[in-house]
């Protein structure tokens, strides 16, 4: 079944805070997903300069909605569902944390893709709820799945 919307985690998925740049292939993937008519949502934890950073990267135009919160929660993902007017089975969640984005996406019945690299790459699923549907090591590998 064709997925129609993608929730993308910001830090360490789309953006590398260690190099202060988008992850390799970041714009390429956003362009690719837009060209395939996916509705894109960005979910990020708040910090004092997060909004300005997202704006300075020039990526706002790719997203239908950008949610910046103190802590990511199931409610944020539900907000995307309501906005898109789509069932959860039509959503994909991409993130680097099995204990955050992946477990929330799984709980809601979304397809989950763990970008297993960097700081949280050694995390191991401790339950079925944390087990991703797909695991990739580079952002550009999304093209092989979507």
Secondary structure by P-SEA (a helix, b strand, c coil): ccccbbbbbcccccccccccccccaaaaaaaaaaaaccbbbbbbbbcccaaaaaaaacccccccbbbbcccccaaaaaaaaaaaccccccbbbbccccccaaaaaaaaccbbbbcccccccccccccccccccccccccccccccc
